[in-house]
Amino acid sequence: MERKGGLLGGPYVSLRQIAEELGVSRQSARRYLDRAGIHPVMLGSGRNGAIRYPLGEVRSWLSAKRA
């Protein structure tokens, strides 16, 4: 689930990877993340930009959710 790199130099994860980890649709995963207050980061611009989520925040949220 980990990817390194990006504009800010930190690890990021895609919505698809999060959805697969949770076993839900991307729409449901996005809704969960919104409710948890985890906001995406836009890497690049325009149609070729990638929307990613900070891996550290996602891991913390998943840990709390599974506890």
mmCIF file as gemmi writes it, N, C-alpha and C atoms, coordinates in Angstrom:
data_model
loop_
_atom_site.group_PDB
_atom_site.id
_atom_site.type_symbol
_atom_site.label_atom_id
_atom_site.label_alt_id
_atom_site.label_comp_id
_atom_site.label_asym_id
_atom_site.label_entity_id
_atom_site.label_seq_id
_atom_site.pdbx_PDB_ins_code
_atom_site.Cartn_x
_atom_site.Cartn_y
_atom_site.Cartn_z
_atom_site.occupancy
_atom_site.B_iso_or_equiv
_atom_site.pdbx_formal_charge
_atom_site.auth_seq_id
_atom_site.auth_asym_id
_atom_site.pdbx_PDB_model_num
ATOM 1 N N . MET Axp A 1 ? 0.806 -1.194 0 1 0 ? 1 A 1
ATOM 2 C CA . MET Axp A 1 ? 0 0 0 1 0 ? 1 A 1
ATOM 3 C C . MET Axp A 1 ? 0.854 1.267 0 1 0 ? 1 A 1
ATOM 4 N N . GLU Axp A 2 ? 2.142 1.136 0.123 1 0 ? 2 A 1
ATOM 5 C CA . GLU Axp A 2 ? 3.004 2.308 0.25 1 0 ? 2 A 1
ATOM 6 C C . GLU Axp A 2 ? 3.603 2.708 -1.09 1 0 ? 2 A 1
ATOM 7 N N . ARG Axp A 3 ? 3.599 4.002 -1.333 1 0 ? 3 A 1
ATOM 8 C CA . ARG Axp A 3 ? 4.258 4.566 -2.5 1 0 ? 3 A 1
ATOM 9 C C . ARG Axp A 3 ? 5.059 5.764 -2.036 1 0 ? 3 A 1
ATOM 10 N N . LYS Axp A 4 ? 6.266 5.876 -2.553 1 0 ? 4 A 1
ATOM 11 C CA . LYS Axp A 4 ? 7.113 7.002 -2.162 1 0 ? 4 A 1
ATOM 12 C C . LYS Axp A 4 ? 7.234 7.96 -3.335 1 0 ? 4 A 1
ATOM 13 N N . GLY Axp A 5 ? 7.579 9.18 -3.003 1 0 ? 5 A 1
ATOM 14 C CA . GLY Axp A 5 ? 7.795 10.165 -4.051 1 0 ? 5 A 1
ATOM 15 C C . GLY Axp A 5 ? 6.723 11.227 -4.026 1 0 ? 5 A 1
ATOM 16 N N . GLY Axp A 6 ? 6.544 11.885 -5.143 1 0 ? 6 A 1
ATOM 17 C CA . GLY Axp A 6 ? 5.532 12.922 -5.232 1 0 ? 6 A 1
ATOM 18 C C . GLY Axp A 6 ? 6.127 14.292 -5.039 1 0 ? 6 A 1
ATOM 19 N N . LEU Axp A 7 ? 5.316 15.268 -5.237 1 0 ? 7 A 1
ATOM 20 C CA . LEU Axp A 7 ? 5.738 16.657 -5.196 1 0 ? 7 A 1
ATOM 21 C C . LEU Axp A 7 ? 6.302 17.059 -3.84 1 0 ? 7 A 1
ATOM 22 N N . LEU Axp A 8 ? 5.7 16.574 -2.768 1 0 ? 8 A 1
ATOM 23 C CA . LEU Axp A 8 ? 6.137 16.964 -1.436 1 0 ? 8 A 1
ATOM 24 C C . LEU Axp A 8 ? 7.182 16.021 -0.851 1 0 ? 8 A 1
ATOM 25 N N . GLY Axp A 9 ? 7.53 14.967 -1.567 1 0 ? 9 A 1
ATOM 26 C CA . GLY Axp A 9 ? 8.57 14.057 -1.123 1 0 ? 9 A 1
ATOM 27 C C . GLY Axp A 9 ? 8.125 13.033 -0.097 1 0 ? 9 A 1
ATOM 28 N N . GLY Axp A 10 ? 6.868 13.015 0.252 1 0 ? 10 A 1
ATOM 29 C CA . GLY Axp A 10 ? 6.38 12.066 1.25 1 0 ? 10 A 1
ATOM 30 C C . GLY Axp A 10 ? 5.652 10.907 0.609 1 0 ? 10 A 1
ATOM 31 N N . PRO Axp A 11 ? 5.375 9.895 1.392 1 0 ? 11 A 1
ATOM 32 C CA . PRO Axp A 11 ? 4.652 8.738 0.86 1 0 ? 11 A 1
ATOM 33 C C . PRO Axp A 11 ? 3.156 9.032 0.748 1 0 ? 11 A 1
ATOM 34 N N . TYR Axp A 12 ? 2.577 8.552 -0.321 1 0 ? 12 A 1
ATOM 35 C CA . TYR Axp A 12 ? 1.161 8.753 -0.589 1 0 ? 12 A 1
ATOM 36 C C . TYR Axp A 12 ? 0.543 7.445 -1.054 1 0 ? 12 A 1
ATOM 37 N N . VAL Axp A 13 ? -0.778 7.378 -0.982 1 0 ? 13 A 1
ATOM 38 C CA . VAL Axp A 13 ? -1.501 6.18 -1.375 1 0 ? 13 A 1
ATOM 39 C C . VAL Axp A 13 ? -2.723 6.614 -2.189 1 0 ? 13 A 1
ATOM 40 N N . SER Axp A 14 ? -3.079 5.794 -3.171 1 0 ? 14 A 1
ATOM 41 C CA . SER Axp A 14 ? -4.211 6.133 -4.02 1 0 ? 14 A 1
ATOM 42 C C . SER Axp A 14 ? -5.525 5.681 -3.389 1 0 ? 14 A 1
ATOM 43 N N . LEU Axp A 15 ? -6.594 6.262 -3.85 1 0 ? 15 A 1
ATOM 44 C CA . LEU Axp A 15 ? -7.92 5.899 -3.371 1 0 ? 15 A 1
ATOM 45 C C . LEU Axp A 15 ? -8.219 4.438 -3.705 1 0 ? 15 A 1
ATOM 46 N N . ARG Axp A 16 ? -7.777 3.981 -4.854 1 0 ? 16 A 1
ATOM 47 C CA . ARG Axp A 16 ? -7.998 2.583 -5.241 1 0 ? 16 A 1
ATOM 48 C C . ARG Axp A 16 ? -7.324 1.628 -4.251 1 0 ? 16 A 1
ATOM 49 N N . GLN Axp A 17 ? -6.102 1.95 -3.845 1 0 ? 17 A 1
ATOM 50 C CA . GLN Axp A 17 ? -5.393 1.1 -2.888 1 0 ? 17 A 1
ATOM 51 C C . GLN Axp A 17 ? -6.114 1.065 -1.54 1 0 ? 17 A 1
ATOM 52 N N . ILE Axp A 18 ? -6.625 2.206 -1.114 1 0 ? 18 A 1
ATOM 53 C CA . ILE Axp A 18 ? -7.353 2.262 0.151 1 0 ? 18 A 1
ATOM 54 C C . ILE Axp A 18 ? -8.631 1.444 0.051 1 0 ? 18 A 1
ATOM 55 N N . ALA Axp A 19 ? -9.358 1.589 -1.05 1 0 ? 19 A 1
ATOM 56 C CA . ALA Axp A 19 ? -10.601 0.848 -1.243 1 0 ? 19 A 1
ATOM 57 C C . ALA Axp A 19 ? -10.354 -0.655 -1.243 1 0 ? 19 A 1
ATOM 58 N N . GLU Axp A 20 ? -9.284 -1.08 -1.897 1 0 ? 20 A 1
ATOM 59 C CA . GLU Axp A 20 ? -8.946 -2.507 -1.925 1 0 ? 20 A 1
ATOM 60 C C . GLU Axp A 20 ? -8.61 -3.017 -0.526 1 0 ? 20 A 1
ATOM 61 N N . GLU Axp A 21 ? -7.873 -2.224 0.229 1 0 ? 21 A 1
ATOM 62 C CA . GLU Axp A 21 ? -7.501 -2.605 1.596 1 0 ? 21 A 1
ATOM 63 C C . GLU Axp A 21 ? -8.739 -2.773 2.474 1 0 ? 21 A 1
ATOM 64 N N . LEU Axp A 22 ? -9.725 -1.896 2.279 1 0 ? 22 A 1
ATOM 65 C CA . LEU Axp A 22 ? -10.948 -1.936 3.072 1 0 ? 22 A 1
ATOM 66 C C . LEU Axp A 22 ? -11.991 -2.909 2.519 1 0 ? 22 A 1
ATOM 67 N N . GLY Axp A 23 ? -11.823 -3.297 1.256 1 0 ? 23 A 1
ATOM 68 C CA . GLY Axp A 23 ? -12.798 -4.185 0.626 1 0 ? 23 A 1
ATOM 69 C C . GLY Axp A 23 ? -14.101 -3.478 0.291 1 0 ? 23 A 1
ATOM 70 N N . VAL Axp A 24 ? -14.001 -2.196 -0.085 1 0 ? 24 A 1
ATOM 71 C CA . VAL Axp A 24 ? -15.176 -1.397 -0.422 1 0 ? 24 A 1
ATOM 72 C C . VAL Axp A 24 ? -14.942 -0.711 -1.764 1 0 ? 24 A 1
ATOM 73 N N . SER Axp A 25 ? -15.974 -0.027 -2.265 1 0 ? 25 A 1
ATOM 74 C CA . SER Axp A 25 ? -15.836 0.732 -3.506 1 0 ? 25 A 1
ATOM 75 C C . SER Axp A 25 ? -15.011 1.988 -3.253 1 0 ? 25 A 1
ATOM 76 N N . ARG Axp A 26 ? -14.52 2.592 -4.327 1 0 ? 26 A 1
ATOM 77 C CA . ARG Axp A 26 ? -13.768 3.838 -4.184 1 0 ? 26 A 1
ATOM 78 C C . ARG Axp A 26 ? -14.653 4.949 -3.641 1 0 ? 26 A 1
ATOM 79 N N . GLN Axp A 27 ? -15.921 4.953 -4.027 1 0 ? 27 A 1
ATOM 80 C CA . GLN Axp A 27 ? -16.857 5.959 -3.525 1 0 ? 27 A 1
ATOM 81 C C . GLN Axp A 27 ? -17.016 5.839 -2.006 1 0 ? 27 A 1
ATOM 82 N N . SER Axp A 28 ? -17.149 4.615 -1.513 1 0 ? 28 A 1
ATOM 83 C CA . SER Axp A 28 ? -17.271 4.408 -0.064 1 0 ? 28 A 1
ATOM 84 C C . SER Axp A 28 ? -15.981 4.804 0.64 1 0 ? 28 A 1
ATOM 85 N N . ALA Axp A 29 ? -14.842 4.435 0.074 1 0 ? 29 A 1
ATOM 86 C CA . ALA Axp A 29 ? -13.555 4.781 0.681 1 0 ? 29 A 1
ATOM 87 C C . ALA Axp A 29 ? -13.404 6.299 0.762 1 0 ? 29 A 1
ATOM 88 N N . ARG Axp A 30 ? -13.789 7.014 -0.294 1 0 ? 30 A 1
ATOM 89 C CA . ARG Axp A 30 ? -13.704 8.474 -0.297 1 0 ? 30 A 1
ATOM 90 C C . ARG Axp A 30 ? -14.609 9.058 0.79 1 0 ? 30 A 1
ATOM 91 N N . ARG Axp A 31 ? -15.793 8.511 0.945 1 0 ? 31 A 1
ATOM 92 C CA . ARG Axp A 31 ? -16.724 8.976 1.97 1 0 ? 31 A 1
ATOM 93 C C . ARG Axp A 31 ? -16.141 8.759 3.377 1 0 ? 31 A 1
ATOM 94 N N . TYR Axp A 32 ? -15.555 7.579 3.611 1 0 ? 32 A 1
ATOM 95 C CA . TYR Axp A 32 ? -14.928 7.289 4.904 1 0 ? 32 A 1
ATOM 96 C C . TYR Axp A 32 ? -13.803 8.279 5.205 1 0 ? 32 A 1
ATOM 97 N N . LEU Axp A 33 ? -12.97 8.526 4.198 1 0 ? 33 A 1
ATOM 98 C CA . LEU Axp A 33 ? -11.84 9.44 4.384 1 0 ? 33 A 1
ATOM 99 C C . LEU Axp A 33 ? -12.322 10.859 4.652 1 0 ? 33 A 1
ATOM 100 N N . ASP Axp A 34 ? -13.352 11.281 3.942 1 0 ? 34 A 1
ATOM 101 C CA . ASP Axp A 34 ? -13.918 12.616 4.17 1 0 ? 34 A 1
ATOM 102 C C . ASP Axp A 34 ? -14.419 12.736 5.6 1 0 ? 34 A 1
ATOM 103 N N . ARG Axp A 35 ? -15.135 11.73 6.073 1 0 ? 35 A 1
ATOM 104 C CA . ARG Axp A 35 ? -15.676 11.748 7.437 1 0 ? 35 A 1
ATOM 105 C C . ARG Axp A 35 ? -14.563 11.741 8.486 1 0 ? 35 A 1
ATOM 106 N N . ALA Axp A 36 ? -13.435 11.098 8.141 1 0 ? 36 A 1
ATOM 107 C CA . ALA Axp A 36 ? -12.293 11.036 9.061 1 0 ? 36 A 1
ATOM 108 C C . ALA Axp A 36 ? -11.457 12.311 9.017 1 0 ? 36 A 1
ATOM 109 N N . GLY Axp A 37 ? -11.76 13.19 8.068 1 0 ? 37 A 1
ATOM 110 C CA . GLY Axp A 37 ? -11.016 14.442 7.96 1 0 ? 37 A 1
ATOM 111 C C . GLY Axp A 37 ? -9.68 14.3 7.265 1 0 ? 37 A 1
ATOM 112 N N . ILE Axp A 38 ? -9.529 13.236 6.476 1 0 ? 38 A 1
ATOM 113 C CA . ILE Axp A 38 ? -8.284 13.025 5.726 1 0 ? 38 A 1
ATOM 114 C C . ILE Axp A 38 ? -8.485 13.579 4.325 1 0 ? 38 A 1
ATOM 115 N N . HIS Axp A 39 ? -7.721 14.604 3.999 1 0 ? 39 A 1
ATOM 116 C CA . HIS Axp A 39 ? -7.893 15.297 2.737 1 0 ? 39 A 1
ATOM 117 C C . HIS Axp A 39 ? -6.836 14.871 1.718 1 0 ? 39 A 1
ATOM 118 N N . PRO Axp A 40 ? -7.23 14.763 0.453 1 0 ? 40 A 1
ATOM 119 C CA . PRO Axp A 40 ? -6.287 14.345 -0.587 1 0 ? 40 A 1
ATOM 120 C C . PRO Axp A 40 ? -5.311 15.458 -0.954 1 0 ? 40 A 1
ATOM 121 N N . VAL Axp A 41 ? -4.217 15.036 -1.55 1 0 ? 41 A 1
ATOM 122 C CA . VAL Axp A 41 ? -3.193 15.943 -2.057 1 0 ? 41 A 1
ATOM 123 C C . VAL Axp A 41 ? -3.166 15.767 -3.567 1 0 ? 41 A 1
ATOM 124 N N . MET Axp A 42 ? -3.126 16.872 -4.303 1 0 ? 42 A 1
ATOM 125 C CA . MET Axp A 42 ? -3.069 16.815 -5.765 1 0 ? 42 A 1
ATOM 126 C C . MET Axp A 42 ? -1.608 16.862 -6.191 1 0 ? 42 A 1
ATOM 127 N N . LEU Axp A 43 ? -1.144 15.82 -6.834 1 0 ? 43 A 1
ATOM 128 C CA . LEU Axp A 43 ? 0.223 15.764 -7.345 1 0 ? 43 A 1
ATOM 129 C C . LEU Axp A 43 ? 0.157 15.992 -8.847 1 0 ? 43 A 1
ATOM 130 N N . GLY Axp A 44 ? 0.738 17.056 -9.318 1 0 ? 44 A 1
ATOM 131 C CA . GLY Axp A 44 ? 0.629 17.415 -10.726 1 0 ? 44 A 1
ATOM 132 C C . GLY Axp A 44 ? -0.544 18.359 -10.897 1 0 ? 44 A 1
ATOM 133 N N . SER Axp A 45 ? -0.925 18.588 -12.153 1 0 ? 45 A 1
ATOM 134 C CA . SER Axp A 45 ? -2.034 19.498 -12.4 1 0 ? 45 A 1
ATOM 135 C C . SER Axp A 45 ? -2.86 19.03 -13.587 1 0 ? 45 A 1
ATOM 136 N N . GLY Axp A 46 ? -4.056 19.526 -13.651 1 0 ? 46 A 1
ATOM 137 C CA . GLY Axp A 46 ? -4.935 19.212 -14.768 1 0 ? 46 A 1
ATOM 138 C C . GLY Axp A 46 ? -5.355 17.762 -14.808 1 0 ? 46 A 1
ATOM 139 N N . ARG Axp A 47 ? -5.64 17.284 -16.003 1 0 ? 47 A 1
ATOM 140 C CA . ARG Axp A 47 ? -6.116 15.916 -16.197 1 0 ? 47 A 1
ATOM 141 C C . ARG Axp A 47 ? -5.057 14.874 -15.87 1 0 ? 47 A 1
ATOM 142 N N . ASN Axp A 48 ? -3.802 15.262 -15.94 1 0 ? 48 A 1
ATOM 143 C CA . ASN Axp A 48 ? -2.72 14.313 -15.675 1 0 ? 48 A 1
ATOM 144 C C . ASN Axp A 48 ? -2.292 14.301 -14.208 1 0 ? 48 A 1
ATOM 145 N N . GLY Axp A 49 ? -2.931 15.101 -13.402 1 0 ? 49 A 1
ATOM 146 C CA . GLY Axp A 49 ? -2.607 15.139 -11.985 1 0 ? 49 A 1
ATOM 147 C C . GLY Axp A 49 ? -3.103 13.885 -11.283 1 0 ? 49 A 1
ATOM 148 N N . ALA Axp A 50 ? -2.454 13.549 -10.201 1 0 ? 50 A 1
ATOM 149 C CA . ALA Axp A 50 ? -2.831 12.366 -9.429 1 0 ? 50 A 1
ATOM 150 C C . ALA Axp A 50 ? -3.33 12.8 -8.063 1 0 ? 50 A 1
ATOM 151 N N . ILE Axp A 51 ? -4.447 12.235 -7.641 1 0 ? 51 A 1
ATOM 152 C CA . ILE Axp A 51 ? -4.99 12.518 -6.317 1 0 ? 51 A 1
ATOM 153 C C . ILE Axp A 51 ? -4.535 11.403 -5.392 1 0 ? 51 A 1
ATOM 154 N N . ARG Axp A 52 ? -3.838 11.778 -4.332 1 0 ? 52 A 1
ATOM 155 C CA . ARG Axp A 52 ? -3.307 10.804 -3.384 1 0 ? 52 A 1
ATOM 156 C C . ARG Axp A 52 ? -3.607 11.253 -1.963 1 0 ? 52 A 1
ATOM 157 N N . TYR Axp A 53 ? -3.548 10.297 -1.054 1 0 ? 53 A 1
ATOM 158 C CA . TYR Axp A 53 ? -3.794 10.556 0.355 1 0 ? 53 A 1
ATOM 159 C C . TYR Axp A 53 ? -2.513 10.301 1.131 1 0 ? 53 A 1
ATOM 160 N N . PRO Axp A 54 ? -2.226 11.13 2.149 1 0 ? 54 A 1
ATOM 161 C CA . PRO Axp A 54 ? -1.015 10.934 2.954 1 0 ? 54 A 1
ATOM 162 C C . PRO Axp A 54 ? -1.063 9.577 3.671 1 0 ? 54 A 1
ATOM 163 N N . LEU Axp A 55 ? -0.075 8.761 3.42 1 0 ? 55 A 1
ATOM 164 C CA . LEU Axp A 55 ? -0.048 7.4 3.944 1 0 ? 55 A 1
ATOM 165 C C . LEU Axp A 55 ? -0.051 7.369 5.464 1 0 ? 55 A 1
ATOM 166 N N . GLY Axp A 56 ? 0.682 8.263 6.106 1 0 ? 56 A 1
ATOM 167 C CA . GLY Axp A 56 ? 0.734 8.282 7.563 1 0 ? 56 A 1
ATOM 168 C C . GLY Axp A 56 ? -0.638 8.517 8.177 1 0 ? 56 A 1
ATOM 169 N N . GLU Axp A 57 ? -1.401 9.448 7.612 1 0 ? 57 A 1
ATOM 170 C CA . GLU Axp A 57 ? -2.739 9.735 8.118 1 0 ? 57 A 1
ATOM 171 C C . GLU Axp A 57 ? -3.667 8.543 7.899 1 0 ? 57 A 1
ATOM 172 N N . VAL Axp A 58 ? -3.554 7.915 6.737 1 0 ? 58 A 1
ATOM 173 C CA . VAL Axp A 58 ? -4.399 6.76 6.425 1 0 ? 58 A 1
ATOM 174 C C . VAL Axp A 58 ? -4.074 5.602 7.362 1 0 ? 58 A 1
ATOM 175 N N . ARG Axp A 59 ? -2.787 5.363 7.592 1 0 ? 59 A 1
ATOM 176 C CA . ARG Axp A 59 ? -2.397 4.272 8.499 1 0 ? 59 A 1
ATOM 177 C C . ARG Axp A 59 ? -2.901 4.514 9.916 1 0 ? 59 A 1
ATOM 178 N N . SER Axp A 60 ? -2.779 5.754 10.401 1 0 ? 60 A 1
ATOM 179 C CA . SER Axp A 60 ? -3.262 6.08 11.749 1 0 ? 60 A 1
ATOM 180 C C . SER Axp A 60 ? -4.768 5.846 11.849 1 0 ? 60 A 1
ATOM 181 N N . TRP Axp A 61 ? -5.49 6.285 10.838 1 0 ? 61 A 1
ATOM 182 C CA . TRP Axp A 61 ? -6.942 6.122 10.815 1 0 ? 61 A 1
ATOM 183 C C . TRP Axp A 61 ? -7.322 4.648 10.785 1 0 ? 61 A 1
ATOM 184 N N . LEU Axp A 62 ? -6.632 3.852 9.944 1 0 ? 62 A 1
ATOM 185 C CA . LEU Axp A 62 ? -6.922 2.431 9.868 1 0 ? 62 A 1
ATOM 186 C C . LEU Axp A 62 ? -6.617 1.731 11.188 1 0 ? 62 A 1
ATOM 187 N N . SER Axp A 63 ? -5.536 2.112 11.835 1 0 ? 63 A 1
ATOM 188 C CA . SER Axp A 63 ? -5.183 1.518 13.131 1 0 ? 63 A 1
ATOM 189 C C . SER Axp A 63 ? -6.26 1.791 14.167 1 0 ? 63 A 1
ATOM 190 N N . ALA Axp A 64 ? -6.731 3.029 14.221 1 0 ? 64 A 1
ATOM 191 C CA . ALA Axp A 64 ? -7.772 3.392 15.168 1 0 ? 64 A 1
ATOM 192 C C . ALA Axp A 64 ? -9.087 2.686 14.829 1 0 ? 64 A 1
ATOM 193 N N . LYS Axp A 65 ? -9.367 2.548 13.537 1 0 ? 65 A 1
ATOM 194 C CA . LYS Axp A 65 ? -10.599 1.91 13.086 1 0 ? 65 A 1
ATOM 195 C C . LYS Axp A 65 ? -10.615 0.416 13.438 1 0 ? 65 A 1
ATOM 196 N N . ARG Axp A 66 ? -9.466 -0.217 13.351 1 0 ? 66 A 1
ATOM 197 C CA . ARG Axp A 66 ? -9.37 -1.654 13.599 1 0 ? 66 A 1
ATOM 198 C C . ARG Axp A 66 ? -9.183 -1.995 15.074 1 0 ? 66 A 1
ATOM 199 N N . ALA Axp A 67 ? -8.887 -0.995 15.885 1 0 ? 67 A 1
ATOM 200 C CA . ALA Axp A 67 ? -8.647 -1.242 17.325 1 0 ? 67 A 1
ATOM 201 C C . ALA Axp A 67 ? -9.932 -1.428 18.097 1 0 ? 67 A 1
